[in-house]
Amino acid sequence: MTTLYEKLGGKEAISKVVDHFYDKVLADETVNHFFENTDMEKQRRHQTQFISWAVGGLNQYSGRSMEKAHEGLNLQEEHFTAIANHLASSLQAFQVEQGDINQVLDKVASMKEQILHH
C-alpha cells in the first residue's frame, strides 16, 4: 500500500510545500511574531521532517516534543487555525487531493492539545 508520504512525492516534494507554507506564515500578522527569533532554515528542515513522519515517511524527526517546542508561547485556537489553514492552502497549491489534505489536517489536529495552552 502506498503511504501518503509516497503519494505526496516524498521528502523533496514535502520540503517545497513547507517552503510555501512558511512564506504564508511569515506574511500573516496573526502568527508571524512567533517566528521573529527563529532560525527559519532549521525550522523548515524540522517541519519537513515532522510532516514527512506525520504522513507515513520514516521517523527522522529528532526535534523537541510538541509540548516543549510550543511551551510558553501561549498559543490559542486562532493561532492553531491560522497555521492549519496555511498548511491546507499550501498543500492545495501543490494539487494535493482534498482527501489527502484532510488526512494531514487530522494528524495535526490530533496533536492540538500538545501544542496549545502550554
Helices and strands as residue ranges (DSSP letters): H 4-8, H 10-26, G 32-35, H 40-54, H 66-70, H 77-93, H 98-109, H 112-115
